[in-house]
Amino acid sequence: MNFGTISPAQIAIGQWLMTSTLQGLFTDFSATLEHSGGPLDQQLSIIDEVSIHEMTHLVEAPGQFEDGKPDFLVSDSLVPPLDLPDKLYLSDGSTSSVQVVQAASVVGQLAANNLSVQLNASLPGGWTYLDVPDPGSGQFDLVRVVRSDGVEISFNTNVWTTDRTFIGQGKAPIYEHKLHLLDYNSTGSYQLFYQMPHPADSVPPTSQVAALPAQSFDEFPVMWSGQDNPGGSGLAYFDVYVSDNGGPFAPWVTQTTDTSDIYFGTLGHTYAFYSVATDNANNHEAPPTTPQAQTTVSLTNTPASLDPIPDQVIHQGDTLRVLATAHDPDGDTLTFSLVGPAPAGVQIDPATGLLTWITAGSTLPGTNQLTVQVLDSGIPREGMTRTFNVVVLSAANTPPILAPIPGQTIVEGQLLLITNTASDSDFPPQTLTFSLGAGAPTNAAINAVSGVFQWQPTHLQADSTNLISVVVTDSGTPSLSATQSFTVVVVRVLPDFVLGLGSTNLMVGENGRVPLDLESTLAITSITFQLQADTNRLTALRLEPAAPEVVSATLQALGSNAYAGNLTLNPALLRSPMRVVASVSFLAVTNAHSAIVPLGILPPLGQILGGQTLTNTEATGGRIIVVGAEPVMDMSSDPILTLYGHPGDAYLLQYRTNLAAAPWLDFQRFALAGRLVQITNLPAANPMIFIRAYQTPAFGLNLRSLGAGAFALTLQGQAGAQYTIQTATNLLAPFWSNLYNLTLTSSPAVFDLTNSRDTTRFFRAQQK
């Protein structure tokens, strides 16, 4: 049972219900639970343990506990008596203790004209299990139980009857009629309603032969089924009759409990069938007046074909391995064999067609002719033969030995790596080269030197079984090779389709759009999804078609930050498994701060041709970087820092290693040429750094003390422009003197100053 994905703090319940024809006790239980989540499988497992509890009955907790899921009444106690329950496991994962009461009184006497009695017991609060003799004593059938406050106890779920008690140890059961009842905060009083036992079975059963194809081979399966009337004694056996070419019906299969058999017919004959059922009360079904199934034997067996087998060359002491491959258009089972004379030791696997010959040093050089035959399982058996030559050369170069490769089962998208090992006994050592045999998947590869095979199946290669051959070839003369074939079963686990939103950046007040991508190879006719967007940041959302296959695209507001999207598609116009099918357009709200606005999308639903609904889907959201007055920074793991801002504005990047005490240090200042810039030469993170950015004025003067009377004067301006930097000691009677005249080649420009006498000095800059 596949429980699927179990979300955090959730419960999943599976049920296996078994009916046995034997009576007795189970003495041992075991269970296996596995977590399967992808390529790492068991390494990702969060399963701690599997616990076994002996269940008394499958129940449903009523009232405040009712959730439509089954609950479990179990016996966990190791203190006798072990057959009485002591704990209730609720479907939400919680447990409650259960008190057992085995005494009750009955008011009233059951009779044919009185089918109801009252049962009274002294029951404590909480969960109580009542185990008392059944007032019906097997003479009357219990059908309903109602508590004194009008609450009905679920029949055959929370109240049930048994006619025997198993005690195990190889002993016969105790035949006793018991009434069992589970209740919560009981009133202690119940009205029991009974009915008379069902009368003896007198109604015959019914049966029918399943329809046959109009045309059949001379051997064909015939199937039949039957049913007894409700409350009947049950089916005992079938008799099946056949008519040949319209002749009288004659018994074919008699007094059988089987429901199918193989009929052997004659080419050109027409056969009709009907069945007659008998129940355990010996009621016989009346034969039908017309046949229930009919077919004509007109199909003949098509012979199997055997692919040509090329001539082989081996050396004395070598082992010959040749795989004969055959095909049968009827899908029959194929059997391989050798016909005619063959050297001693030549064998062929009748099921796989693998021919082997372990030659010995005494094997004489020469040409040996071998004939392989394949026969199908049809009637009559048909096939063909292929003859090829095996040339045995004198002992010289020996082929390499390639280790067997076990079969694999992987999921689509999983990378399969197999390190193949090969050896060669020749001296001096020869070079071994690995390659893949014909028919390997298109994206499979093998390293010619190391023998490492790798394959990562795509979504299009799922649900497939692939026979792959690995070949290792030596550098001898003549060069020899060895081949090992193995199967790789690729299981589909990826979603039926993936719907994804793109990302973009824009300024506040601008219109923008992002693509809506669809990845699928299925013939999808419609897709519905829910889009999530912050309407305080993005407005005027629209969904617009972007591919020929899109018949219509709509987007409807659902309320706060949610939209319902719908795509109607024409699968006949599908051009590529991965494509842009639509775009989502929007307007960034004006007068807002900068922000990174998520554009979410919930897992969608889809429909394909034929009306099947697709629920195994995935969705990937996008994001919108909205730039207002503030710059926006984004860091990737490369690491690459991307800064979004206004074209032409100047920005300063600073960093520090400690938010608590370390000073902010400049490391980049620039004027943004476009809407964004990517910066790779970031300060070394040892162990970490913090980065901030802010917009700086295009023109400015800054003074920073370097200590010991030294200062750094920084001029921020426009490259190529002429500036004059002046200084003065008194602003009240100012006299400004020129300090520097320069043409700014880059911004900023830094000047070093030394002052040892002035207590106060002022600086200013002017652009000429």
URKAKA-V161364 format. One record per residue. SS is DSSP state (helix for helix, strand for strand, loop for the rest). PSI is psi in whole degrees, 0 to 359 (NA if undefined). NEAR is the number of other C-alpha atoms within 10 Angstrom. Layout:
# URKAKA-V161364
ss;psi;near
SS;PSI;NEAR
SS;PSI;NEAR
This chain:
# URKAKA-V161364
ss;psi;near
loop;129;7
loop;113;9
loop;354;12
loop;205;10
loop;123;11
loop;114;9
loop;160;8
loop;140;6
loop;24;7
loop;165;10
loop;139;11
loop;138;13
loop;132;10
loop;146;8
loop;133;8
loop;119;5
loop;121;4
loop;137;5
loop;128;5
loop;144;6
loop;357;4
loop;152;6
loop;146;9
loop;196;15
loop;143;12
loop;133;8
loop;351;7
loop;147;7
loop;147;8
loop;155;7
loop;150;7
loop;131;7
loop;126;11
loop;148;13
loop;124;16
loop;113;15
loop;5;14
loop;198;15
loop;329;15
loop;344;10
helix;252;11
helix;335;13
helix;339;11
helix;356;12
loop;137;12
loop;19;9
loop;125;10
loop;317;6
loop;164;7
loop;120;10
loop;142;8
loop;133;10
loop;134;14
strand;114;17
strand;130;17
strand;316;16
strand;148;20
strand;118;14
strand;177;20
loop;110;21
loop;127;25
loop;180;17
helix;232;9
helix;344;6
helix;354;14
loop;125;13
loop;10;14
loop;4;10
loop;154;14
loop;151;18
strand;167;22
strand;119;20
strand;116;28
strand;164;20
strand;104;20
loop;345;17
loop;142;15
loop;6;8
loop;129;7
loop;153;7
loop;136;9
loop;348;12
loop;359;18
loop;136;19
loop;154;22
loop;359;20
strand;146;23
strand;120;25
strand;113;19
loop;158;20
loop;344;21
loop;4;16
loop;349;11
loop;163;8
strand;155;14
strand;146;13
strand;150;14
strand;128;22
strand;138;18
strand;131;17
strand;129;16
loop;26;13
loop;135;13
loop;160;16
strand;152;14
strand;132;16
strand;118;12
loop;167;13
loop;125;12
loop;138;18
strand;174;14
loop;329;9
loop;9;7
strand;96;12
loop;28;18
strand;136;21
strand;165;17
strand;135;19
strand;127;19
strand;138;16
loop;152;18
loop;102;14
loop;133;23
loop;174;15
loop;169;13
loop;204;13
strand;132;20
strand;137;23
strand;118;23
strand;123;22
strand;97;18
strand;164;18
strand;142;18
loop;119;20
loop;337;25
loop;336;24
loop;29;16
loop;351;15
loop;340;14
strand;147;19
strand;123;18
strand;133;25
strand;344;13
strand;145;18
strand;128;24
strand;128;17
strand;159;18
loop;339;16
loop;13;10
loop;355;10
loop;128;13
strand;131;15
strand;127;19
loop;118;19
strand;141;15
loop;6;16
loop;294;16
loop;353;21
strand;134;21
strand;165;20
strand;153;21
strand;155;14
loop;3;14
loop;157;13
strand;125;15
loop;134;15
loop;354;13
loop;202;12
loop;30;9
loop;10;9
loop;154;9
loop;153;13
loop;160;15
strand;119;11
loop;107;11
loop;141;14
loop;116;18
strand;149;20
strand;130;19
strand;135;19
strand;130;20
strand;130;26
strand;163;22
strand;128;17
loop;55;11
loop;153;20
loop;344;16
loop;2;17
strand;132;19
strand;145;22
strand;122;18
strand;130;19
strand;132;19
strand;171;21
strand;161;18
strand;148;14
loop;154;11
loop;143;10
loop;168;8
loop;150;10
loop;125;18
loop;4;14
loop;126;18
loop;156;22
loop;179;25
strand;157;20
strand;168;23
strand;148;20
strand;132;23
loop;148;17
loop;144;14
loop;154;19
loop;155;11
loop;327;12
strand;140;14
strand;163;19
loop;175;21
loop;351;22
strand;124;16
strand;147;16
strand;143;12
strand;130;17
strand;147;17
strand;166;21
strand;167;17
strand;172;19
strand;143;16
loop;162;21
loop;153;15
loop;131;10
loop;7;11
loop;184;19
loop;351;19
loop;156;18
strand;140;22
strand;309;18
strand;174;19
strand;151;24
strand;128;18
strand;133;24
strand;152;20
strand;147;22
strand;132;18
strand;118;16
loop;43;12
loop;6;11
loop;182;11
loop;149;10
loop;137;16
strand;151;12
strand;137;13
strand;300;13
strand;127;15
strand;144;13
strand;53;13
strand;147;13
loop;356;13
loop;162;12
loop;16;14
strand;159;16
strand;169;12
strand;128;11
strand;134;15
strand;110;13
loop;187;17
loop;137;15
loop;131;15
loop;354;14
loop;151;14
strand;134;20
strand;138;22
strand;150;22
strand;151;26
strand;163;24
strand;155;29
strand;128;24
strand;150;28
strand;134;24
strand;179;25
loop;345;16
loop;11;16
loop;28;17
loop;127;18
strand;136;19
loop;141;18
loop;136;14
loop;144;14
loop;160;12
loop;344;7
loop;155;9
loop;150;18
loop;339;17
strand;150;21
strand;145;19
strand;158;18
strand;132;22
strand;101;20
loop;354;15
loop;143;13
loop;157;14
loop;134;18
loop;130;18
loop;149;21
loop;151;25
strand;145;21
strand;127;20
loop;148;12
loop;145;13
loop;117;16
loop;155;12
loop;151;13
strand;151;15
strand;123;15
strand;170;21
strand;159;22
loop;135;21
loop;351;19
loop;164;21
strand;122;16
strand;129;19
strand;118;17
strand;127;17
strand;109;13
loop;130;20
loop;137;15
strand;165;21
strand;147;17
loop;120;19
loop;340;10
loop;354;14
loop;22;12
loop;163;17
loop;134;13
loop;142;22
strand;129;18
strand;149;24
strand;166;18
strand;139;21
strand;149;13
loop;180;9
loop;145;10
loop;147;13
loop;155;12
loop;138;10
loop;351;11
strand;127;16
strand;155;17
strand;135;20
loop;119;15
loop;337;16
loop;318;12
loop;341;14
loop;12;22
strand;115;17
strand;130;19
strand;147;16
strand;107;17
strand;100;15
loop;156;20
loop;170;13
loop;338;12
loop;353;8
loop;127;17
loop;137;13
loop;150;15
strand;186;11
strand;127;13
strand;132;14
strand;124;14
strand;145;18
strand;124;16
strand;136;20
strand;142;21
strand;136;26
strand;142;24
loop;179;25
loop;12;18
loop;176;21
loop;117;13
loop;160;12
loop;134;15
loop;154;17
strand;202;21
strand;172;15
strand;155;18
strand;134;18
strand;136;15
strand;164;15
strand;142;16
strand;113;16
strand;120;17
strand;117;21
strand;162;18
loop;152;15
loop;126;13
loop;242;15
loop;135;23
loop;147;22
loop;158;24
loop;167;25
strand;123;18
strand;126;20
loop;145;13
loop;150;14
loop;117;17
loop;153;11
loop;154;13
strand;149;14
strand;119;12
strand;171;19
strand;155;22
loop;140;23
loop;348;20
loop;137;16
strand;119;12
strand;124;17
strand;127;12
strand;123;14
strand;109;12
loop;141;19
loop;138;15
strand;155;18
strand;161;16
loop;130;18
loop;358;12
loop;150;14
loop;135;7
loop;159;7
loop;142;12
loop;159;17
loop;130;14
loop;134;22
strand;129;17
strand;146;25
strand;168;18
strand;140;22
loop;173;15
loop;147;11
loop;4;10
loop;151;14
loop;150;15
loop;325;9
loop;16;10
loop;149;14
strand;158;16
strand;138;20
loop;121;15
loop;334;16
loop;308;12
loop;340;14
loop;11;22
strand;119;15
strand;138;19
strand;143;16
strand;130;18
strand;94;19
loop;143;22
loop;174;15
helix;328;20
helix;346;12
helix;10;19
loop;167;18
loop;51;14
strand;154;14
strand;122;14
strand;124;17
strand;117;16
strand;135;20
strand;133;17
strand;130;22
strand;132;23
strand;131;27
strand;134;23
loop;175;24
loop;19;16
loop;178;18
loop;112;9
loop;156;12
loop;141;14
loop;160;17
strand;165;19
strand;147;18
strand;136;20
strand;132;18
strand;145;15
strand;161;14
strand;145;15
strand;115;17
strand;123;18
strand;118;23
strand;138;19
loop;121;18
loop;345;16
loop;161;16
loop;158;15
loop;323;18
strand;159;24
strand;129;18
strand;127;23
strand;144;20
strand;144;22
loop;185;18
loop;159;16
strand;178;13
strand;150;20
strand;169;20
strand;157;22
loop;140;22
loop;357;17
loop;155;14
strand;145;16
strand;173;18
strand;154;20
strand;150;20
strand;151;22
strand;109;23
strand;147;19
strand;128;19
strand;111;18
loop;152;18
loop;3;16
loop;160;14
loop;77;16
strand;134;26
strand;335;20
strand;152;23
strand;132;19
strand;142;18
strand;168;18
strand;126;19
strand;140;23
strand;124;18
strand;145;20
loop;106;14
loop;350;16
loop;344;11
loop;326;21
strand;132;23
strand;176;16
strand;43;12
strand;136;20
strand;151;18
strand;121;22
strand;135;20
strand;149;20
loop;11;16
loop;151;16
loop;331;14
loop;346;19
strand;113;20
strand;318;13
strand;155;15
strand;125;20
strand;152;15
strand;121;19
strand;132;15
strand;135;15
strand;348;12
strand;213;9
loop;111;11
loop;21;16
strand;142;17
strand;145;20
strand;122;16
strand;147;19
strand;132;20
strand;130;23
strand;125;19
strand;153;23
loop;102;16
helix;338;18
helix;341;11
helix;12;12
loop;130;20
loop;333;12
loop;147;11
loop;328;13
strand;117;15
strand;162;16
strand;120;18
strand;337;22
strand;175;21
strand;147;21
strand;117;20
strand;156;17
strand;172;18
strand;127;20
strand;129;26
loop;137;20
loop;165;13
loop;38;10
loop;157;16
loop;162;14
loop;152;19
strand;157;16
strand;109;15
strand;114;18
strand;144;15
strand;98;21
strand;158;19
strand;130;23
loop;157;17
loop;126;18
loop;174;21
strand;151;18
strand;166;22
strand;145;19
strand;173;16
loop;134;13
loop;347;9
loop;0;11
loop;137;10
strand;135;14
strand;119;17
loop;346;14
loop;79;15
strand;167;16
strand;159;18
strand;142;18
strand;128;16
loop;173;17
strand;193;17
strand;151;17
strand;120;22
strand;111;21
strand;122;28
strand;120;24
loop;234;22
loop;332;16
loop;147;16
loop;158;20
strand;133;20
strand;146;18
strand;132;12
strand;129;12
loop;170;8
loop;0;6
loop;317;7
loop;142;11
loop;129;14
strand;124;18
strand;126;16
strand;128;19
strand;133;25
loop;200;30
loop;130;21
loop;134;12
loop;341;13
loop;151;16
strand;140;19
strand;148;21
strand;130;16
strand;132;18
strand;159;18
strand;162;20
strand;160;19
loop;353;18
loop;120;12
loop;341;11
loop;318;7
loop;328;8
loop;143;10
loop;157;12
loop;131;16
strand;135;13
strand;140;14
strand;352;13
strand;134;14
strand;132;18
strand;162;17
strand;128;19
loop;121;17
loop;321;13
loop;212;12
loop;342;16
strand;163;17
strand;142;16
strand;131;13
strand;123;13
loop;335;11
loop;68;11
loop;154;14
loop;151;14
loop;134;9
loop;102;10
loop;94;7
loop;345;6
loop;161;10
loop;158;14
strand;138;13
strand;139;17
strand;158;15
strand;144;18
strand;157;15
strand;137;18
strand;155;16
loop;152;12
loop;340;16
loop;129;15
strand;163;14
strand;135;17
strand;139;12
strand;130;16
strand;130;11
strand;136;13
strand;358;12
strand;154;9
loop;38;9
loop;6;12
strand;143;13
strand;156;16
strand;122;16
strand;121;17
strand;127;17
strand;122;22
strand;122;21
loop;200;22
loop;124;18
loop;134;13
loop;346;12
loop;156;13
strand;136;15
strand;151;18
strand;128;16
strand;125;19
strand;163;17
strand;156;17
strand;161;17
loop;350;16
loop;121;12
loop;343;10
loop;318;6
loop;68;8
loop;137;11
loop;105;11
loop;128;16
strand;146;13
strand;130;13
strand;316;13
strand;143;13
strand;125;15
strand;159;13
strand;122;15
loop;114;17
loop;330;13
loop;157;13
loop;130;18
loop;169;19
strand;138;14
strand;133;14
strand;139;11
strand;135;13
strand;147;13
strand;130;13
loop;123;12
loop;351;8
loop;319;7
loop;134;8
loop;335;7
loop;136;9
loop;140;11
strand;149;13
strand;147;17
strand;159;16
strand;144;20
strand;138;12
strand;130;14
loop;NA;10
